[in-house]
Amino acid sequence: MRILQFWGAHKAFCVFSLLALLVVGVAVFAPVITGGVSPTESVLSDALQPPSDDHIFGTDKFGRDIFTRVIYGARTSLTAAFAVVALIFLIGSVLGTLAGYFGGWVDAVIMRFADMMVSFPGIVLAMAIAGIMGGSVRNAVIAIALVSWTKYARLARSLVMKIRHRDYVAAAVVTGSTTPYILLRYMFPNVVPTLVITGATDIGGMMLELAGLSFLGCGAKAPAPEWGLMLNEGRQFIQSAPWTMIYPGLAIFIVVVIFNLLGDSLRDILDPRDE
């Protein structure tokens, strides 16, 4: 009964949650869906074959099955996007909470460093960091995390500053509660819900940025099955073999839309401003 009531009250969230779980399921069960075909298996005699019964999405310039690579690409893209969001959530929430609670020089140092980071265009700075570290999915994740944590830190700081002078926090200090206890008991619980909403809405954006870095050569490297890299490899055949770009592009579009709408519906449920 409660499940039906929740479904009736939050249909959009339930629908997009199911779609997101479907996307995750595709990534997890990629070997089953593709019939055990390797995403890096090349058959040069089948290069640039159009969609057919044997290759429903066609093949790329190396004769690799695009359907298989798109399915396995969900693993790479989702894992990287979730890793970025987890990193910026952790870094931003910790630094923002410390800055808001302690204030003074701690706040000044953290916030001035954040100001320095946001003074550069994010994607350009991420490209520079990834270029210095070397192209790989891991380095792309680190690069985007290093330039994206500031939003979370600023948000966490503002939330902590609203409650650090509340009576219950003062009472905890007077009764001898330690600083770690106060941070874990009172500060973080007030910060986490809003940051969870922000993180959910950022999954799609992080996926786009990761695909962008791979497309520009600063992310995944061949022969990894990654959607941005597949777009880069197929762009020279956009007229003669458009399927090499159409299907990876559609995968990015569909998954980003699903997670963006999931984040919006979650915000409608959890955002205290809508209560």
Helices and strands as residue ranges (DSSP letters): H 2-9, H 11-28, H 30-33, G 44-46, H 66-102, H 104-118, H 122-133, H 137-163, H 167-174, H 179-182, I 183-187, H 188-215, H 227-234, G 235-237, H 243-270, G 272-274
